[in-house]
């Protein structure tokens, strides 16, 4: 019995055969190999087709699939493909060199290092900084004006909405029910009386603030109809 290795497409198959006829049948029926499509070696020696399978002293053989056109065809194809791909390779190298020595310098000169662009960007940056400084200055001026207006007019119109502004240093003024003018429950402040006589809804507004919006609305309607109905209504609200 002979040990036979069959090498096909980098795959190996092992058989134990008694006669050369068994090997031929195996190659034809199971591997579709004719006599001219393979060759046999034993210990790296090539064995011809006229060898005697049964009388041969060797017990281990390798069957190789023959490459049509010779064993160098595959290698020649690879070499041919390499040379066929060379133009593509050199084309890519050419594009890269073009970008390095032409497109990149052109972009740097035209866009990055262009004096006009640099001047425009510099002017735009200067205007942006000046605008920011101007806005900061106006904001500071606005804060100062607001502080001065509050400092001057807060004592005058502190009770304009019918309440005394909240003062954390004086807890007594934190009561939202306190009037804008100090007076006993049965008296009305003199400025309120004067304002009521001049314009009844104004005096009522100074006493009640926005919390008395319904009374202000009624007083305004009566004052528009005629002065005295509005005055009488305001005095009734103030003293009752």
C-alpha positions in Angstrom: 0.0 0.0 0.0 1.2 3.4 -1.0 0.6 6.7 0.8 -0.4 9.4 -1.7 -0.8 13.1 -1.1 -2.9 15.1 -3.6 -2.2 18.9 -3.7 -5.0 20.9 -5.3 -5.3 24.7 -4.9 -3.1 24.8 -1.8 -5.3 22.0 -0.2 -3.9 18.6 0.6 -5.8 15.3 0.5 -4.3 12.0 1.7 -5.1 8.5 0.3 -3.9 5.0 0.9 -3.9 3.1 -2.5 -2.7 -0.3 -3.6 -2.4 0.0 -7.4 -1.7 2.8 -9.9 -5.1 2.0 -11.4 -6.7 3.0 -8.1 -4.8 6.3 -8.2 -6.0 7.0 -11.8 -9.6 6.3 -10.9 -9.4 8.4 -7.8 -7.9 11.4 -9.7 -10.4 11.2 -12.6 -13.6 10.4 -10.7 -13.1 12.5 -7.5 -10.7 15.3 -8.6 -11.4 15.6 -12.3 -7.7 15.3 -13.2 -6.5 13.7 -16.4 -3.1 12.3 -16.9 -1.7 15.4 -18.6 -3.1 17.7 -15.8 -0.9 16.5 -13.0 2.6 15.2 -12.2 4.0 13.1 -9.3 7.0 13.5 -7.1 8.6 11.4 -4.4 11.2 12.9 -2.1 11.4 16.0 -4.4 12.1 13.7 -7.4 9.9 13.9 -10.4 8.4 10.5 -11.4 7.5 10.0 -15.1 4.2 8.6 -16.3 5.8 5.3 -17.2 6.7 4.5 -13.6 5.5 1.2 -12.0 3.4 1.9 -9.0 3.6 -1.6 -7.6 7.4 -2.1 -8.1 8.5 1.3 -6.9 10.4 1.1 -3.6 9.0 4.5 -2.5 5.9 4.4 -0.2 5.0 8.1 -0.2 4.1 10.1 -3.3 2.7 13.6 -3.9 0.4 14.4 -6.8 0.7 18.0 -8.0 -1.8 19.8 -10.2 -0.1 20.9 -13.4 -0.4 24.6 -14.2 -1.6 25.0 -17.8 1.1 26.7 -19.8 3.8 26.0 -17.3 4.4 26.8 -13.7 5.7 30.3 -14.4 2.4 31.5 -15.9 1.0 32.6 -12.6 4.2 34.5 -11.7 4.3 36.1 -15.1 0.7 37.3 -14.6 1.6 38.9 -11.3 4.6 40.6 -12.9 2.5 41.8 -15.7 -0.1 43.1 -13.3 2.6 45.0 -11.4 3.8 46.7 -14.5 0.2 47.4 -15.6 -0.4 49.2 -12.3 2.8 51.3 -12.5 1.1 54.1 -14.6 -1.6 54.4 -11.9 1.0 54.6 -9.2 3.0 57.3 -11.0 -0.2 59.2 -11.7 -1.0 59.3 -8.0 2.6 60.4 -7.3 2.2 63.1 -9.9 -1.0 64.4 -8.3 0.6 64.5 -4.9 3.7 66.4 -6.2 1.4 68.8 -8.1 -0.5 69.5 -4.8 2.7 70.0 -2.9 4.6 72.2 -5.3 1.7 74.0 -7.1 -1.7 73.9 -5.4 -0.5 74.4 -1.8 1.8 77.4 -2.6 -1.0 78.9 -4.8 -3.5 78.6 -1.9 -1.0 80.1 0.6 -0.2 83.0 -1.7 -3.8 83.6 -2.9 -5.7 83.2 0.4 -3.4 83.1 3.4 -0.6 85.4 2.5 -2.6 87.7 0.2 -2.0 91.3 1.4 -5.5 92.4 0.5 -7.0 89.6 2.6 -4.6 90.3 5.5 -5.6 94.0 5.3 -9.3 93.2 5.3 -9.0 90.8 8.2 -6.9 93.3 10.1 -9.4 96.1 9.6 -12.3 93.9 10.4 -10.6 92.8 13.6 -9.9 96.5 14.6 -13.5 97.4 14.0 -14.7 94.4 16.1 -12.4 95.5 19.0 -13.5 99.1 18.7 -17.2 98.0 18.6 -16.6 95.9 21.7 -14.9 98.8 23.5 -17.7 101.2 22.5 -20.4 98.8 23.7 -18.5 98.4 27.0 -18.2 102.2 27.4 -21.9 102.7 26.6 -22.8 100.0 29.1 -20.7 101.7 31.8 -22.2 105.1 31.0 -25.7 103.5 31.1 -24.9 102.1 34.5 -23.7 105.4 35.8 -26.8 107.2 34.5 -29.1 104.6 36.0 -27.4 105.0 39.3 -27.7 108.8 39.3 -31.3 108.7 38.2 -32.1 106.3 41.0 -30.2 108.4 43.5 -32.0 111.6 42.5 -35.5 110.3 41.8 -35.9 107.4 44.2 -36.7 109.7 47.2 -39.2 111.6 45.1 -41.1 108.7 43.5 -40.4 106.0 46.1 -44.1 105.6 46.8 -45.3 106.0 43.3 -46.8 102.4 43.2 -48.5 102.7 46.6 -45.7 100.9 48.5 -42.5 101.8 50.2 -39.5 100.3 48.4 -37.9 97.4 50.2 -35.0 98.3 52.5 -33.1 95.4 54.0 -31.4 97.7 56.5 -34.8 98.9 57.8 -37.1 95.9 58.4 -40.0 98.1 59.2 -40.2 99.3 55.6 -40.3 95.7 54.3 -44.0 95.4 55.0 -45.7 95.5 51.6 -48.9 96.9 53.2 -47.3 100.1 54.2 -48.4 103.3 52.4 -46.2 105.6 50.5 -46.9 108.4 53.0 -46.9 108.2 56.7 -50.2 109.0 58.3 -52.6 107.7 60.8 -55.4 105.3 59.6 -57.9 108.1 59.8 -55.9 110.8 57.9 -54.8 111.2 54.3 -51.4 112.7 53.4 -51.4 116.3 52.1 -49.7 115.5 48.8 -52.4 112.9 48.1 -55.2 115.4 48.8 -53.6 118.0 46.4 -53.1 115.3 43.7 -56.8 114.2 44.1 -58.0 117.8 43.7 -55.9 118.3 40.6 -56.7 114.9 39.1 -58.8 112.5 41.1 -57.4 109.2 39.6 -53.8 110.4 40.3 -54.5 111.0 44.0 -56.3 107.7 44.2 -53.3 106.0 42.4 -50.9 107.6 44.9 -52.8 106.1 47.8 -53.7 102.7 46.5 -51.1 101.9 43.8 -51.9 99.3 41.1 -53.5 97.0 43.7 -56.5 99.3 43.5 -56.8 99.1 39.7 -60.6 98.6 39.8 -61.1 101.8 41.8 -58.8 103.6 39.5 -60.7 102.5 36.5 -64.1 103.6 38.0 -62.6 106.9 39.1 -61.2 107.5 35.6 -64.5 106.8 33.9 -66.4 109.1 36.3 -63.7 111.9 35.9 -64.0 111.6 32.1 -67.8 111.9 32.4 -67.4 115.0 34.5 -64.8 116.2 37.0 -66.9 116.2 40.2 -68.2 112.6 40.1 -64.7 111.4 39.9 -63.5 113.7 42.7 -66.4 112.7 45.0 -65.7 109.0 44.3 -61.9 109.4 45.0 -62.6 111.3 48.3 -65.0 108.5 49.3 -62.4 105.8 48.7 -59.7 107.8 50.4 -61.6 108.6 53.6 -63.8 105.6 54.0 
